[in-house]
Amino acid sequence: MGSPAGQPLDADARALLRQQRERFGFSRRQLAELVGCHINTVVCIETGKKHPSRAMLNSVCSHLALTWRAPPIEIRHLPIPDESHYYVV
């Protein structure tokens, strides 16, 4: 699989994907089922053996409340809405 910018995910980006997956309580198999790929794909992305396509990275990030941009590939947490903007009626 080619990466969005033709570059592999760096170690920090891969670590963030793994940490966020674990934070959400997903096993690698569960994440693979959610994004519609084989567990080996998730393992290879997290270990840097494969570089995710744009579509795969979009899917993984959307399930882990992350966003990314390229080049270079940069993965970030999605902003959390400020609860002070919500009103209870």
Backbone as XML, in Angstrom:
<?xml version="1.0"?>
<chain id="A" units="angstrom">
  <residue number="1" name="MET">
    <atom name="N" x="0.847" y="-1.172" z="0.000"/>
    <atom name="CA" x="0.000" y="0.000" z="0.000"/>
    <atom name="C" x="0.890" y="1.232" z="0.000"/>
  </residue>
  <residue number="2" name="GLY">
    <atom name="N" x="0.620" y="2.201" z="-0.813"/>
    <atom name="CA" x="1.380" y="3.431" z="-0.800"/>
    <atom name="C" x="0.803" y="4.407" z="0.206"/>
  </residue>
  <residue number="3" name="SER">
    <atom name="N" x="1.671" y="5.188" z="0.830"/>
    <atom name="CA" x="1.187" y="6.178" z="1.785"/>
    <atom name="C" x="0.697" y="7.400" z="1.034"/>
  </residue>
  <residue number="4" name="PRO">
    <atom name="N" x="-0.034" y="8.302" z="1.704"/>
    <atom name="CA" x="-0.577" y="9.475" z="1.037"/>
    <atom name="C" x="0.484" y="10.338" z="0.380"/>
  </residue>
  <residue number="5" name="ALA">
    <atom name="N" x="1.627" y="10.470" z="0.993"/>
    <atom name="CA" x="2.677" y="11.311" z="0.433"/>
    <atom name="C" x="3.820" y="10.471" z="-0.113"/>
  </residue>
  <residue number="6" name="GLY">
    <atom name="N" x="3.626" y="9.169" z="-0.253"/>
    <atom name="CA" x="4.687" y="8.287" z="-0.703"/>
    <atom name="C" x="5.768" y="8.109" z="0.345"/>
  </residue>
  <residue number="7" name="GLN">
    <atom name="N" x="5.427" y="8.372" z="1.609"/>
    <atom name="CA" x="6.361" y="8.250" z="2.718"/>
    <atom name="C" x="5.760" y="7.358" z="3.791"/>
  </residue>
  <residue number="8" name="PRO">
    <atom name="N" x="6.605" y="6.647" z="4.523"/>
    <atom name="CA" x="6.073" y="5.838" z="5.620"/>
    <atom name="C" x="5.650" y="6.718" z="6.788"/>
  </residue>
  <residue number="9" name="LEU">
    <atom name="N" x="4.805" y="6.174" z="7.640"/>
    <atom name="CA" x="4.462" y="6.856" z="8.881"/>
    <atom name="C" x="5.681" y="6.809" z="9.795"/>
  </residue>
  <residue number="10" name="ASP">
    <atom name="N" x="6.001" y="7.923" z="10.440"/>
    <atom name="CA" x="7.148" y="7.896" z="11.342"/>
    <atom name="C" x="6.772" y="7.183" z="12.640"/>
  </residue>
  <residue number="11" name="ALA">
    <atom name="N" x="7.770" y="6.937" z="13.470"/>
    <atom name="CA" x="7.562" y="6.181" z="14.704"/>
    <atom name="C" x="6.558" y="6.865" z="15.628"/>
  </residue>
  <residue number="12" name="ASP">
    <atom name="N" x="6.589" y="8.199" z="15.679"/>
    <atom name="CA" x="5.646" y="8.923" z="16.540"/>
    <atom name="C" x="4.211" y="8.737" z="16.067"/>
  </residue>
  <residue number="13" name="ALA">
    <atom name="N" x="3.992" y="8.796" z="14.757"/>
    <atom name="CA" x="2.644" y="8.615" z="14.202"/>
    <atom name="C" x="2.156" y="7.191" z="14.464"/>
  </residue>
  <residue number="14" name="ARG">
    <atom name="N" x="3.022" y="6.220" z="14.255"/>
    <atom name="CA" x="2.630" y="4.821" z="14.514"/>
    <atom name="C" x="2.321" y="4.610" z="15.994"/>
  </residue>
  <residue number="15" name="ALA">
    <atom name="N" x="3.122" y="5.213" z="16.858"/>
    <atom name="CA" x="2.890" y="5.077" z="18.304"/>
    <atom name="C" x="1.558" y="5.713" z="18.698"/>
  </residue>
  <residue number="16" name="LEU">
    <atom name="N" x="1.235" y="6.858" z="18.111"/>
    <atom name="CA" x="-0.032" y="7.519" z="18.418"/>
    <atom name="C" x="-1.210" y="6.654" z="17.977"/>
  </residue>
  <residue number="17" name="LEU">
    <atom name="N" x="-1.116" y="6.041" z="16.809"/>
    <atom name="CA" x="-2.187" y="5.143" z="16.356"/>
    <atom name="C" x="-2.377" y="4.002" z="17.354"/>
  </residue>
  <residue number="18" name="ARG">
    <atom name="N" x="-1.265" y="3.374" z="17.767"/>
    <atom name="CA" x="-1.343" y="2.256" z="18.712"/>
    <atom name="C" x="-1.902" y="2.720" z="20.056"/>
  </residue>
  <residue number="19" name="GLN">
    <atom name="N" x="-1.391" y="3.836" z="20.576"/>
    <atom name="CA" x="-1.847" y="4.344" z="21.868"/>
    <atom name="C" x="-3.334" y="4.678" z="21.843"/>
  </residue>
  <residue number="20" name="GLN">
    <atom name="N" x="-3.772" y="5.294" z="20.765"/>
    <atom name="CA" x="-5.187" y="5.668" z="20.673"/>
    <atom name="C" x="-6.058" y="4.424" z="20.529"/>
  </residue>
  <residue number="21" name="ARG">
    <atom name="N" x="-5.580" y="3.433" z="19.783"/>
    <atom name="CA" x="-6.325" y="2.174" z="19.660"/>
    <atom name="C" x="-6.493" y="1.551" z="21.042"/>
  </residue>
  <residue number="22" name="GLU">
    <atom name="N" x="-5.408" y="1.519" z="21.800"/>
    <atom name="CA" x="-5.462" y="0.946" z="23.139"/>
    <atom name="C" x="-6.334" y="1.797" z="24.064"/>
  </residue>
  <residue number="23" name="ARG">
    <atom name="N" x="-6.270" y="3.099" z="23.918"/>
    <atom name="CA" x="-7.086" y="4.005" z="24.734"/>
    <atom name="C" x="-8.575" y="3.738" z="24.534"/>
  </residue>
  <residue number="24" name="PHE">
    <atom name="N" x="-8.954" y="3.442" z="23.293"/>
    <atom name="CA" x="-10.348" y="3.134" z="22.990"/>
    <atom name="C" x="-10.709" y="1.703" z="23.367"/>
  </residue>
  <residue number="25" name="GLY">
    <atom name="N" x="-9.721" y="0.912" z="23.759"/>
    <atom name="CA" x="-9.971" y="-0.461" z="24.173"/>
    <atom name="C" x="-10.134" y="-1.435" z="23.026"/>
  </residue>
  <residue number="26" name="PHE">
    <atom name="N" x="-9.650" y="-1.057" z="21.840"/>
    <atom name="CA" x="-9.748" y="-1.942" z="20.677"/>
    <atom name="C" x="-8.522" y="-2.847" z="20.598"/>
  </residue>
  <residue number="27" name="SER">
    <atom name="N" x="-8.773" y="-4.109" z="20.322"/>
    <atom name="CA" x="-7.671" y="-4.991" z="19.960"/>
    <atom name="C" x="-7.331" y="-4.700" z="18.501"/>
  </residue>
  <residue number="28" name="ARG">
    <atom name="N" x="-6.221" y="-5.207" z="18.044"/>
    <atom name="CA" x="-5.879" y="-5.037" z="16.628"/>
    <atom name="C" x="-6.942" y="-5.684" z="15.751"/>
  </residue>
  <residue number="29" name="ARG">
    <atom name="N" x="-7.434" y="-6.821" z="16.170"/>
    <atom name="CA" x="-8.472" y="-7.523" z="15.404"/>
    <atom name="C" x="-9.753" y="-6.690" z="15.339"/>
  </residue>
  <residue number="30" name="GLN">
    <atom name="N" x="-10.151" y="-6.084" z="16.450"/>
    <atom name="CA" x="-11.364" y="-5.262" z="16.464"/>
    <atom name="C" x="-11.221" y="-4.049" z="15.547"/>
  </residue>
  <residue number="31" name="LEU">
    <atom name="N" x="-10.059" y="-3.392" z="15.585"/>
    <atom name="CA" x="-9.849" y="-2.251" z="14.696"/>
    <atom name="C" x="-9.887" y="-2.700" z="13.240"/>
  </residue>
  <residue number="32" name="ALA">
    <atom name="N" x="-9.270" y="-3.827" z="12.946"/>
    <atom name="CA" x="-9.284" y="-4.354" z="11.576"/>
    <atom name="C" x="-10.712" y="-4.593" z="11.103"/>
  </residue>
  <residue number="33" name="GLU">
    <atom name="N" x="-11.549" y="-5.150" z="11.965"/>
    <atom name="CA" x="-12.946" y="-5.392" z="11.601"/>
    <atom name="C" x="-13.683" y="-4.078" z="11.357"/>
  </residue>
  <residue number="34" name="LEU">
    <atom name="N" x="-13.404" y="-3.082" z="12.182"/>
    <atom name="CA" x="-14.064" y="-1.781" z="12.013"/>
    <atom name="C" x="-13.705" y="-1.115" z="10.693"/>
  </residue>
  <residue number="35" name="VAL">
    <atom name="N" x="-12.429" y="-1.188" z="10.311"/>
    <atom name="CA" x="-12.001" y="-0.505" z="9.086"/>
    <atom name="C" x="-12.119" y="-1.394" z="7.854"/>
  </residue>
  <residue number="36" name="GLY">
    <atom name="N" x="-12.427" y="-2.677" z="8.060"/>
    <atom name="CA" x="-12.644" y="-3.579" z="6.928"/>
    <atom name="C" x="-11.367" y="-4.090" z="6.291"/>
  </residue>
  <residue number="37" name="CYS">
    <atom name="N" x="-10.390" y="-4.417" z="7.132"/>
    <atom name="CA" x="-9.142" y="-4.966" z="6.604"/>
    <atom name="C" x="-8.753" y="-6.184" z="7.426"/>
  </residue>
  <residue number="38" name="HIS">
    <atom name="N" x="-7.677" y="-6.831" z="7.049"/>
    <atom name="CA" x="-7.160" y="-7.984" z="7.771"/>
    <atom name="C" x="-6.350" y="-7.494" z="8.961"/>
  </residue>
  <residue number="39" name="ILE">
    <atom name="N" x="-6.347" y="-8.267" z="10.036"/>
    <atom name="CA" x="-5.577" y="-7.905" z="11.224"/>
    <atom name="C" x="-4.103" y="-7.664" z="10.886"/>
  </residue>
  <residue number="40" name="ASN">
    <atom name="N" x="-3.562" y="-8.434" z="9.929"/>
    <atom name="CA" x="-2.152" y="-8.254" z="9.548"/>
    <atom name="C" x="-1.882" y="-6.851" z="9.007"/>
  </residue>
  <residue number="41" name="THR">
    <atom name="N" x="-2.877" y="-6.250" z="8.371"/>
    <atom name="CA" x="-2.713" y="-4.886" z="7.864"/>
    <atom name="C" x="-2.521" y="-3.916" z="9.018"/>
  </residue>
  <residue number="42" name="VAL">
    <atom name="N" x="-3.331" y="-4.054" z="10.061"/>
    <atom name="CA" x="-3.193" y="-3.183" z="11.233"/>
    <atom name="C" x="-1.837" y="-3.406" z="11.890"/>
  </residue>
  <residue number="43" name="VAL">
    <atom name="N" x="-1.431" y="-4.655" z="12.043"/>
    <atom name="CA" x="-0.128" y="-4.969" z="12.637"/>
    <atom name="C" x="0.989" y="-4.331" z="11.821"/>
  </residue>
  <residue number="44" name="CYS">
    <atom name="N" x="0.933" y="-4.474" z="10.505"/>
    <atom name="CA" x="1.987" y="-3.940" z="9.637"/>
    <atom name="C" x="2.012" y="-2.411" z="9.631"/>
  </residue>
  <residue number="45" name="ILE">
    <atom name="N" x="0.868" y="-1.768" z="9.742"/>
    <atom name="CA" x="0.836" y="-0.307" z="9.816"/>
    <atom name="C" x="1.468" y="0.146" z="11.132"/>
  </residue>
  <residue number="46" name="GLU">
    <atom name="N" x="1.082" y="-0.503" z="12.234"/>
    <atom name="CA" x="1.609" y="-0.116" z="13.539"/>
    <atom name="C" x="3.106" y="-0.381" z="13.672"/>
  </residue>
  <residue number="47" name="THR">
    <atom name="N" x="3.606" y="-1.364" z="12.964"/>
    <atom name="CA" x="5.032" y="-1.696" z="13.065"/>
    <atom name="C" x="5.860" y="-1.051" z="11.957"/>
  </residue>
  <residue number="48" name="GLY">
    <atom name="N" x="5.205" y="-0.389" z="11.005"/>
    <atom name="CA" x="5.925" y="0.289" z="9.940"/>
    <atom name="C" x="6.306" y="-0.592" z="8.768"/>
  </residue>
  <residue number="49" name="LYS">
    <atom name="N" x="5.774" y="-1.805" z="8.722"/>
    <atom name="CA" x="6.092" y="-2.717" z="7.616"/>
    <atom name="C" x="5.281" y="-2.404" z="6.362"/>
  </residue>
  <residue number="50" name="LYS">
    <atom name="N" x="4.150" y="-1.723" z="6.544"/>
    <atom name="CA" x="3.324" y="-1.280" z="5.417"/>
    <atom name="C" x="2.965" y="0.177" z="5.635"/>
  </residue>
  <residue number="51" name="HIS">
    <atom name="N" x="2.751" y="0.883" z="4.553"/>
    <atom name="CA" x="2.379" y="2.286" z="4.595"/>
    <atom name="C" x="0.930" y="2.392" z="4.123"/>
  </residue>
  <residue number="52" name="PRO">
    <atom name="N" x="0.055" y="2.925" z="4.972"/>
    <atom name="CA" x="-1.377" y="2.937" z="4.630"/>
    <atom name="C" x="-1.703" y="3.877" z="3.474"/>
  </residue>
  <residue number="53" name="SER">
    <atom name="N" x="-2.686" y="3.469" z="2.697"/>
    <atom name="CA" x="-3.217" y="4.345" z="1.645"/>
    <atom name="C" x="-3.981" y="5.487" z="2.317"/>
  </residue>
  <residue number="54" name="ARG">
    <atom name="N" x="-4.328" y="6.492" z="1.534"/>
    <atom name="CA" x="-5.140" y="7.598" z="2.066"/>
    <atom name="C" x="-6.458" y="7.067" z="2.634"/>
  </residue>
  <residue number="55" name="ALA">
    <atom name="N" x="-7.104" y="6.186" z="1.893"/>
    <atom name="CA" x="-8.393" y="5.650" z="2.331"/>
    <atom name="C" x="-8.251" y="4.881" z="3.644"/>
  </residue>
  <residue number="56" name="MET">
    <atom name="N" x="-7.216" y="4.061" z="3.749"/>
    <atom name="CA" x="-7.005" y="3.283" z="4.967"/>
    <atom name="C" x="-6.696" y="4.204" z="6.141"/>
  </residue>
  <residue number="57" name="LEU">
    <atom name="N" x="-5.841" y="5.196" z="5.928"/>
    <atom name="CA" x="-5.485" y="6.128" z="6.994"/>
    <atom name="C" x="-6.711" y="6.937" z="7.431"/>
  </residue>
  <residue number="58" name="ASN">
    <atom name="N" x="-7.539" y="7.342" z="6.472"/>
    <atom name="CA" x="-8.785" y="8.048" z="6.810"/>
    <atom name="C" x="-9.677" y="7.180" z="7.695"/>
  </residue>
  <residue number="59" name="SER">
    <atom name="N" x="-9.829" y="5.927" z="7.313"/>
    <atom name="CA" x="-10.697" y="5.022" z="8.052"/>
    <atom name="C" x="-10.158" y="4.754" z="9.456"/>
  </residue>
  <residue number="60" name="VAL">
    <atom name="N" x="-8.882" y="4.443" z="9.557"/>
    <atom name="CA" x="-8.279" y="4.175" z="10.869"/>
    <atom name="C" x="-8.409" y="5.402" z="11.760"/>
  </residue>
  <residue number="61" name="CYS">
    <atom name="N" x="-8.034" y="6.556" z="11.242"/>
    <atom name="CA" x="-8.080" y="7.781" z="12.043"/>
    <atom name="C" x="-9.501" y="8.137" z="12.467"/>
  </residue>
  <residue number="62" name="SER">
    <atom name="N" x="-10.474" y="7.932" z="11.587"/>
    <atom name="CA" x="-11.848" y="8.280" z="11.944"/>
    <atom name="C" x="-12.367" y="7.400" z="13.076"/>
  </residue>
  <residue number="63" name="HIS">
    <atom name="N" x="-11.943" y="6.141" z="13.128"/>
    <atom name="CA" x="-12.370" y="5.250" z="14.211"/>
    <atom name="C" x="-11.626" y="5.522" z="15.512"/>
  </residue>
  <residue number="64" name="LEU">
    <atom name="N" x="-10.507" y="6.243" z="15.436"/>
    <atom name="CA" x="-9.699" y="6.508" z="16.629"/>
    <atom name="C" x="-9.724" y="7.979" z="17.043"/>
  </residue>
  <residue number="65" name="ALA">
    <atom name="N" x="-10.671" y="8.750" z="16.491"/>
    <atom name="CA" x="-10.801" y="10.180" z="16.808"/>
    <atom name="C" x="-9.484" y="10.917" z="16.570"/>
  </residue>
  <residue number="66" name="LEU">
    <atom name="N" x="-8.862" y="10.618" z="15.431"/>
    <atom name="CA" x="-7.630" y="11.277" z="15.024"/>
    <atom name="C" x="-7.838" y="11.916" z="13.662"/>
  </residue>
  <residue number="67" name="THR">
    <atom name="N" x="-6.969" y="12.808" z="13.297"/>
    <atom name="CA" x="-6.963" y="13.400" z="11.975"/>
    <atom name="C" x="-5.529" y="13.423" z="11.479"/>
  </residue>
  <residue number="68" name="TRP">
    <atom name="N" x="-5.346" y="13.564" z="10.172"/>
    <atom name="CA" x="-3.992" y="13.594" z="9.623"/>
    <atom name="C" x="-3.927" y="14.570" z="8.472"/>
  </residue>
  <residue number="69" name="ARG">
    <atom name="N" x="-2.708" y="14.971" z="8.152"/>
    <atom name="CA" x="-2.475" y="15.787" z="6.960"/>
    <atom name="C" x="-1.105" y="15.419" z="6.402"/>
  </residue>
  <residue number="70" name="ALA">
    <atom name="N" x="-0.891" y="15.758" z="5.154"/>
    <atom name="CA" x="0.370" y="15.421" z="4.499"/>
    <atom name="C" x="0.698" y="16.490" z="3.482"/>
  </residue>
  <residue number="71" name="PRO">
    <atom name="N" x="1.895" y="16.580" z="2.971"/>
    <atom name="CA" x="3.138" y="16.022" z="3.502"/>
    <atom name="C" x="3.771" y="16.934" z="4.524"/>
  </residue>
  <residue number="72" name="PRO">
    <atom name="N" x="4.667" y="16.488" z="5.354"/>
    <atom name="CA" x="4.814" y="15.081" z="5.726"/>
    <atom name="C" x="3.585" y="14.633" z="6.503"/>
  </residue>
  <residue number="73" name="ILE">
    <atom name="N" x="3.414" y="13.350" z="6.611"/>
    <atom name="CA" x="2.247" y="12.830" z="7.310"/>
    <atom name="C" x="2.334" y="13.231" z="8.775"/>
  </residue>
  <residue number="74" name="GLU">
    <atom name="N" x="1.269" y="13.826" z="9.255"/>
    <atom name="CA" x="1.197" y="14.294" z="10.637"/>
    <atom name="C" x="-0.159" y="13.879" z="11.183"/>
  </residue>
  <residue number="75" name="ILE">
    <atom name="N" x="-0.164" y="13.124" z="12.254"/>
    <atom name="CA" x="-1.408" y="12.640" z="12.849"/>
    <atom name="C" x="-1.617" y="13.371" z="14.162"/>
  </residue>
  <residue number="76" name="ARG">
    <atom name="N" x="-2.852" y="13.837" z="14.377"/>
    <atom name="CA" x="-3.192" y="14.590" z="15.589"/>
    <atom name="C" x="-4.531" y="14.128" z="16.145"/>
  </residue>
  <residue number="77" name="HIS">
    <atom name="N" x="-4.727" y="14.416" z="17.433"/>
    <atom name="CA" x="-6.030" y="14.179" z="18.054"/>
    <atom name="C" x="-7.022" y="15.185" z="17.484"/>
  </residue>
  <residue number="78" name="LEU">
    <atom name="N" x="-8.254" y="14.762" z="17.292"/>
    <atom name="CA" x="-9.302" y="15.683" z="16.886"/>
    <atom name="C" x="-9.611" y="16.605" z="18.059"/>
  </residue>
  <residue number="79" name="PRO">
    <atom name="N" x="-9.946" y="17.854" z="17.793"/>
    <atom name="CA" x="-10.296" y="18.753" z="18.894"/>
    <atom name="C" x="-11.569" y="18.287" z="19.592"/>
  </residue>
  <residue number="80" name="ILE">
    <atom name="N" x="-11.569" y="18.422" z="20.891"/>
    <atom name="CA" x="-12.735" y="18.051" z="21.681"/>
    <atom name="C" x="-13.561" y="19.316" z="21.892"/>
  </residue>
  <residue number="81" name="PRO">
    <atom name="N" x="-14.856" y="19.269" z="21.577"/>
    <atom name="CA" x="-15.687" y="20.466" z="21.735"/>
    <atom name="C" x="-15.690" y="20.947" z="23.183"/>
  </residue>
  <residue number="82" name="ASP">
    <atom name="N" x="-15.706" y="22.223" z="23.354"/>
    <atom name="CA" x="-15.781" y="22.839" z="24.669"/>
    <atom name="C" x="-17.211" y="22.681" z="25.171"/>
  </residue>
  <residue number="83" name="GLU">
    <atom name="N" x="-17.364" y="21.962" z="26.270"/>
    <atom name="CA" x="-18.713" y="21.673" z="26.784"/>
    <atom name="C" x="-19.435" y="22.915" z="27.263"/>
  </residue>
  <residue number="84" name="SER">
    <atom name="N" x="-18.732" y="24.018" z="27.474"/>
    <atom name="CA" x="-19.400" y="25.228" z="27.935"/>
    <atom name="C" x="-20.317" y="25.823" z="26.855"/>
  </residue>
  <residue number="85" name="HIS">
    <atom name="N" x="-20.195" y="25.308" z="25.633"/>
    <atom name="CA" x="-21.022" y="25.791" z="24.536"/>
    <atom name="C" x="-22.359" y="25.041" z="24.446"/>
  </residue>
  <residue number="86" name="TYR">
    <atom name="N" x="-22.522" y="24.027" z="25.292"/>
    <atom name="CA" x="-23.761" y="23.258" z="25.273"/>
    <atom name="C" x="-24.681" y="23.753" z="26.386"/>
  </residue>
  <residue number="87" name="TYR">
    <atom name="N" x="-25.962" y="23.787" z="26.093"/>
    <atom name="CA" x="-26.936" y="24.267" z="27.058"/>
    <atom name="C" x="-27.933" y="23.169" z="27.342"/>
  </residue>
  <residue number="88" name="VAL">
    <atom name="N" x="-28.297" y="23.020" z="28.585"/>
    <atom name="CA" x="-29.301" y="22.037" z="28.983"/>
    <atom name="C" x="-30.623" y="22.786" z="29.140"/>
  </residue>
  <residue number="89" name="VAL">
    <atom name="N" x="-31.649" y="22.263" z="28.463"/>
    <atom name="CA" x="-32.974" y="22.901" z="28.557"/>
    <atom name="C" x="-33.971" y="21.959" z="29.173"/>
  </residue>
</chain>
